[in-house]
Amino acid sequence: MKILGIETSCDETSASIVENGTKIISNAVFSSQKMHAKTGGIIPENAARQQIKSIIPVLEQSIKNTYFDAIAVTVGPGLIGSLLVGVETARTLSFVYKKPIIPVNHLVAHVFANFIEKTELPKFPYICLVVSGGHTDLILMKNLKSIKYLGGTRDDAAGEAFDKTARLLGLPYPGGPSISLKAKEYSDSNLTLFPRPMIHDKNFEFSFSGLKTSVFRKVKDLKMTNSLQSKFAAEVQEAIVDVLISKTLSALDKYKPKSLLLAGGVSANQRLRYKLTKEIQGKKVKVDLFFPEPKYCTDNAAVIASCAFFNKKYIPWEKIKVNPELTIMDKV
């Protein structure tokens, strides 16, 4: 079965055709990241206007002469103007081509980045850390229909912490890649400058707003040189990564899943991948570790189509609606 996926929840405009949830037939992505970098972040109206311009070109690039059986589209969470671009496009295509339409929760879809182009799929039950610009969630999945929420952020998500601290350090948007790149310039392995919020709490909750405040206090009276940028970037990255790994390992100890999955934009962070792999090897935990290909970590329509294949729920095109406030636990 071939599904056409459409993703426009934030600053990307993407269309993709995926066969049987794993095989990429096409995947076109237009990013307006350079535009948002000029303003230091996403201005919702600008994002939606750019997506209106981009949606037809990415559809043409992705569909070409390829047949598809159904249409999947992100209905939330996200920016309402951006979501409407994708949903109205999907509604129109569903009506014109007489194809069924499948609504998709964007956060759940990130999990399925671990299914794309993989010869071996994760075995249930699995724990997944979904960590992105706006969300940090730890979930347990016993099967495709069963998602148990273990914990999440109480304030800033990990991706937000990267963006906000990068701005304090004078590094460009998006903050995650900027900090990761700058941190590579720093060679000292003793990285203990900043706090690890809630790392010792006996729960699976996260908090990163205090880290941002700590960075602000450290840098407010400093003249930011290149060497200081690299030092602070390495310190910030280590603090965020340590918290994410600590909470995830605690979940592994408690629930003992067969598979551990990372998902979301921050899951592309190489330091996070390296340290988590080393921790699991050192503990000799019997768990299969899955990382998505970096190109599928950020927002893209391939994960939307993949998620739709494994979670088919057809809705008449007249009834599909956007919901910007969806959580990872919400049904669509």
C-alpha positions in Angstrom: 0.0 0.0 0.0 1.3 3.4 -1.0 0.4 6.4 1.1 0.9 10.1 0.2 2.0 12.0 3.4 1.7 15.7 3.8 3.4 17.6 6.6 3.1 21.4 7.3 3.0 21.6 11.1 5.7 24.2 11.5 8.5 25.6 9.2 8.8 22.7 6.8 6.6 21.9 3.8 6.9 18.2 2.8 5.2 15.6 0.7 6.2 11.9 0.5 5.0 8.6 -0.8 5.8 5.6 1.4 5.1 2.0 0.6 3.9 -0.3 3.4 5.2 2.1 6.0 8.9 1.5 5.4 9.9 2.0 1.8 10.5 5.5 0.5 9.1 6.1 -2.9 9.6 9.8 -2.8 10.2 12.5 -0.1 10.3 16.2 -1.0 11.0 18.7 1.8 11.2 22.5 1.5 12.5 24.2 4.6 12.1 27.9 5.4 14.8 27.7 8.0 17.0 30.3 6.4 14.1 32.8 6.4 13.5 32.1 10.1 17.2 32.4 10.9 17.0 36.0 9.9 14.4 36.7 12.6 16.0 34.5 15.2 13.0 32.1 15.3 9.7 31.2 13.6 7.2 33.9 13.0 4.0 31.9 12.4 2.5 34.1 9.7 5.7 34.1 7.7 5.9 30.3 8.0 2.3 29.8 6.7 2.8 32.2 3.8 5.9 30.4 2.7 4.1 27.0 2.9 1.3 28.3 0.7 3.9 29.0 -1.9 5.8 25.7 -1.4 3.0 23.1 -1.1 2.3 22.7 -4.8 6.0 22.4 -5.8 6.7 19.7 -3.2 3.6 17.8 -4.2 4.6 17.9 -7.8 8.1 16.7 -7.0 6.9 13.9 -4.7 3.9 12.6 -6.7 5.1 12.9 -10.3 3.5 9.9 -12.0 3.3 7.8 -8.9 0.1 6.0 -7.9 -1.0 6.2 -4.2 -3.8 4.5 -2.3 -4.5 7.0 0.5 -3.6 10.4 1.8 -2.2 11.1 5.3 -1.8 14.5 6.8 -0.6 16.1 10.0 -3.6 17.6 12.0 -1.6 18.6 15.0 0.1 19.7 17.1 1.7 22.8 15.4 1.0 26.3 14.2 -2.6 26.6 13.2 -1.9 28.6 10.0 0.7 26.1 8.9 -1.5 23.1 9.8 -4.4 24.5 7.7 -2.2 24.6 4.6 -1.6 20.9 4.8 -5.1 19.9 5.9 -6.9 21.9 3.2 -4.5 20.5 0.6 -5.2 17.0 1.7 -8.9 17.6 1.7 -8.8 18.9 -1.8 -6.7 15.9 -3.0 -9.0 13.5 -1.3 -12.0 14.9 -3.0 -10.4 15.2 -6.5 -8.7 11.8 -6.5 -11.4 9.9 -4.5 -8.8 8.7 -2.1 -9.3 8.0 1.7 -7.7 10.4 4.1 -5.9 9.5 7.4 -5.3 12.1 10.1 -1.9 11.9 11.9 -0.7 13.1 15.3 2.7 14.7 14.4 4.3 13.6 17.7 3.3 10.0 17.3 4.6 10.1 13.7 8.1 10.9 14.9 8.3 7.5 16.5 7.9 5.9 13.0 11.0 7.5 11.7 12.6 4.4 13.3 10.6 2.2 10.9 11.7 3.9 7.6 14.2 2.1 5.5 14.8 -0.5 8.3 15.2 -4.2 7.5 14.3 -5.0 11.1 11.6 -3.2 13.0 11.6 -2.5 16.7 10.2 -5.3 18.9 7.4 -4.6 21.4 7.3 -3.4 24.1 9.5 -0.4 23.5 10.3 2.9 25.1 10.6 6.0 23.0 12.1 9.3 23.8 10.5 11.9 21.6 12.6 15.0 21.9 12.2 18.0 19.6 11.9 21.8 19.5 8.5 22.0 21.3 8.2 18.6 23.0 10.1 16.2 25.3 8.1 13.1 26.0 9.0 9.6 27.3 6.5 6.9 26.4 6.1 3.2 26.6 4.4 1.3 23.8 3.2 -2.3 24.3 1.7 -2.4 20.8 0.7 0.1 18.1 -2.6 0.9 19.9 -1.1 1.2 23.4 0.8 4.3 24.4 1.6 4.9 28.1 2.8 8.3 29.0 5.8 8.1 31.4 6.7 11.7 31.6 7.6 14.9 29.8 8.8 18.5 30.2 7.2 20.8 32.7 8.3 23.9 30.9 10.8 24.3 28.1 11.5 21.3 25.8 15.0 20.2 25.1 14.9 21.8 21.7 13.7 25.1 23.1 16.5 25.0 25.6 19.0 24.6 22.7 17.4 27.5 20.8 17.2 29.9 23.8 20.7 29.2 25.1 22.1 29.5 21.5 20.6 32.9 21.3 22.3 33.9 24.6 25.6 32.7 23.2 25.2 34.6 20.0 24.8 31.5 17.9 22.4 31.3 14.9 18.9 29.6 14.8 18.2 26.7 15.0 20.1 26.4 18.2 20.5 22.6 18.4 22.7 22.2 15.3 24.5 25.5 16.1 25.4 24.4 19.6 26.3 20.9 18.5 28.7 22.2 15.8 30.3 24.8 18.1 30.7 22.2 20.9 33.0 20.2 18.7 35.6 22.9 19.0 35.9 22.4 22.7 38.2 19.6 23.8 37.9 19.6 27.7 35.8 16.6 28.8 35.2 18.1 32.3 31.8 19.6 31.6 30.0 20.3 34.9 29.4 24.1 34.7 25.6 24.0 34.4 22.9 22.2 36.5 21.1 19.1 35.4 17.5 20.0 36.4 15.5 17.2 38.0 18.2 14.6 37.1 17.9 13.0 40.6 14.2 13.1 40.9 12.5 9.7 41.0 10.2 10.3 38.1 10.4 10.8 34.3 9.7 14.5 34.3 12.0 17.0 32.6 12.6 20.7 33.2 15.0 22.9 31.2 13.9 26.5 32.0 16.4 26.6 35.0 19.2 25.7 32.7 18.4 28.6 30.4 18.4 31.0 33.5 21.7 29.6 34.6 23.3 30.2 31.2 21.9 33.8 31.2 23.5 34.5 34.6 26.9 33.2 33.5 27.1 35.1 30.2 25.3 38.4 30.9 28.4 40.3 31.9 30.8 38.5 29.6 32.2 39.5 26.2 31.4 36.5 24.1 34.6 35.3 22.4 34.9 32.4 20.0 36.5 30.3 22.7 33.8 31.1 25.3 31.1 30.2 22.7 32.6 26.8 22.2 33.1 26.2 25.9 29.5 27.2 26.8 28.1 25.3 23.8 29.8 22.1 25.0 28.6 22.7 28.6 25.0 23.4 27.6 24.9 20.3 25.3 26.3 18.1 28.0 23.8 19.2 30.6 20.8 18.6 28.3 22.1 15.3 27.1 22.9 14.0 30.6 19.3 14.7 31.7 17.8 13.0 28.7 19.9 10.0 29.1 19.5 9.7 32.9 15.7 9.7 32.6 15.7 7.3 29.7 18.0 4.8 31.5 15.7 4.9 34.6 12.8 4.1 32.4 14.7 1.1 30.9 15.5 -0.2 34.4 11.9 0.0 35.5 10.0 -1.3 32.4 12.7 -3.5 30.8 11.5 -3.1 27.1 12.9 -5.0 24.2 13.6 -1.9 22.2 14.6 1.7 22.8 13.8 4.3 20.2 14.9 8.0 19.8 12.7 10.3 17.8 12.3 14.0 17.0 14.7 16.7 15.8 17.0 16.6 18.9 17.5 12.8 18.3 19.8 13.7 15.5 22.3 15.1 18.1 25.5 13.1 17.8 26.5 13.6 21.4 23.2 12.2 22.6 23.5 9.2 20.3 27.1 8.6 21.3 26.6 8.8 25.0 23.4 6.8 25.1 25.0 4.0 23.1 28.0 4.0 25.4 25.8 3.9 28.5 23.8 1.0 27.2 26.9 -0.9 26.2 28.4 -0.2 29.6 25.3 -1.4 31.5 25.0 -4.4 29.2 21.3 -3.8 29.0 19.5 -6.3 26.8 17.7 -3.8 24.6 17.8 -3.0 20.9 18.6 0.6 20.3 17.1 2.4 17.3 18.0 5.8 15.9 16.3 7.3 12.8 18.3 8.4 9.9 19.2 12.1 10.6 17.1 13.3 7.6 14.0 11.7 9.1 14.5 13.2 12.6 13.3 16.7 11.6 9.8 17.3 10.3 9.1 15.5 7.1 6.1 13.8 5.4 7.7 10.3 5.2 7.1 9.8 8.9 3.5 11.0 8.5 2.9 8.4 5.8 4.6 5.7 7.7 2.6 6.4 10.9 -0.6 6.4 8.8 0.1 2.9 7.4 0.5 1.4 10.9 -2.4 3.4 12.3 -5.0 3.4 9.6 -8.1 5.4 10.6 -10.0 6.8 7.6 -12.0 10.0 8.0 -14.3 11.6 5.4 -12.5 14.6 4.0 -15.4 16.9 5.1 -14.8 16.0 8.8 -11.0 16.3 9.2 -9.9 19.2 11.4 -6.7 20.7 12.7 -5.9 20.6 16.4 -2.8 22.7 17.3 -2.9 21.6 20.9 -2.6 17.8 20.5 -0.4 15.9 22.9 1.3 12.7 22.2 -1.5 10.9 24.0 -4.4 12.4 22.0 -6.2 10.3 19.5 -7.0 11.8 16.0 
